[in-house]
């Protein structure tokens, strides 16, 4: 099961439908993953599920075009937010965020014009000027950067 949308660049995007039970099962299964990126995504989703009133609508959902090409994935989404989850700032790639904010791109998957959030699990070394510049560019793109799980709680509506 999936739902097709046409994004603003005219690309048909195919969003697999995930049931609440399949999302819950996937989160539970991935909490103890040896892959730090996967386990961080699961921890964020588990935190949202247990500490907010928001409903998780997507978790690790692979979004494709109608011809089957992978456009991107949704790490964690609620009704109002798309959350790109990274274990550390070293794994952040600006170009991955365009799928949430740049409607002119064929990879744009933010069909509901949701708030784009970048969650980074490990503390960020703000003494490193490269980190500061990267975060400034991301914020200038319109993406909210969160580096504390409790701060994330306040962002999720």
Protein Blocks (a to p, Z undefined) as FASTA:
>chain_A
ZZddddfkopacddddddfklmmmmmmmmmmgcblklmmmmmmmmmmmmmccbdcfbghi
acddfkopafbdcfbdcfkbccdddfbfklpcfklmmmmmmmkbmklcblnopacddddf
bacdfkbmklmmmmmmmmmnopacdfbfklmmmmpZZ
